[in-house]
Amino acid sequence: MITVAHGREWTSKALDAWAEAHRITLEFIRPGNPMDNAGIASCNGRVREEW
């Protein structure tokens, strides 16, 4: 399972097809609740800074 937000990059048919082909469930955070994904967003920001 991968938890994602509702951005364009996460709601594409291509991503849906990829996830289904790899038996991965996409779980969307609750609309209007960006803090649901705060830990991952923080981690992603740090990875971007270091790379």
SEVEXKOL-245983 format. One record per residue (C-alpha): x, z, y; residue number from 1; residue in three letters. Coordinates in Angstrom, 3 decimals. Example, Ala and Ser with C-alpha at 12.3 -4.5 7.8 and 13.67 -1.06 7.14 Angstrom:
<rs>
((12.300 7.800 -4.500) 1 "ALA")
((13.670 7.140 -1.060) 2 "SER")
</rs>
This chain:
<rs>
((0.000 0.000 0.000) 1 "MET")
((1.181 -0.849 3.499) 2 "ILE")
((-0.421 0.759 6.551) 3 "THR")
((-0.699 -1.592 9.514) 4 "VAL")
((-2.306 -1.810 12.958) 5 "ALA")
((-4.815 -4.437 14.051) 6 "HIS")
((-2.343 -6.761 15.836) 7 "GLY")
((-2.335 -10.513 15.311) 8 "ARG")
((0.720 -10.348 13.083) 9 "GLU")
((-1.095 -8.050 10.653) 10 "TRP")
((-4.460 -9.811 10.476) 11 "THR")
((-3.365 -13.300 9.431) 12 "SER")
((-4.615 -15.172 6.381) 13 "LYS")
((-0.975 -15.778 5.402) 14 "ALA")
((-0.267 -12.042 5.227) 15 "LEU")
((-3.484 -11.466 3.268) 16 "ASP")
((-2.446 -14.125 0.758) 17 "ALA")
((1.093 -12.694 0.454) 18 "TRP")
((-0.198 -9.158 -0.072) 19 "ALA")
((-2.682 -10.301 -2.692) 20 "GLU")
((-0.028 -12.339 -4.524) 21 "ALA")
((2.209 -9.265 -4.681) 22 "HIS")
((-0.615 -6.820 -5.510) 23 "ARG")
((-0.138 -4.960 -2.240) 24 "ILE")
((-3.048 -3.337 -0.446) 25 "THR")
((-3.088 -3.536 3.347) 26 "LEU")
((-4.621 -0.435 4.919) 27 "GLU")
((-5.512 -0.688 8.591) 28 "PHE")
((-5.293 2.290 10.938) 29 "ILE")
((-8.501 3.362 12.624) 30 "ARG")
((-9.275 1.218 15.690) 31 "PRO")
((-8.413 3.082 18.879) 32 "GLY")
((-6.172 5.607 17.089) 33 "ASN")
((-2.575 4.429 17.545) 34 "PRO")
((-1.310 7.911 16.655) 35 "MET")
((-2.339 7.216 13.046) 36 "ASP")
((0.776 5.056 12.813) 37 "ASN")
((3.057 7.010 15.188) 38 "ALA")
((5.666 7.959 12.584) 39 "GLY")
((6.171 4.384 11.462) 40 "ILE")
((6.224 3.078 15.041) 41 "ALA")
((8.930 5.599 15.913) 42 "SER")
((11.001 4.636 12.874) 43 "CYS")
((10.654 0.926 13.641) 44 "ASN")
((11.790 1.528 17.229) 45 "GLY")
((14.907 3.343 16.081) 46 "ARG")
((15.755 0.613 13.568) 47 "VAL")
((15.428 -2.034 16.311) 48 "ARG")
((17.713 -0.032 18.633) 49 "GLU")
((20.407 0.345 15.992) 50 "GLU")
((20.326 -3.278 14.860) 51 "TRP")
</rs>
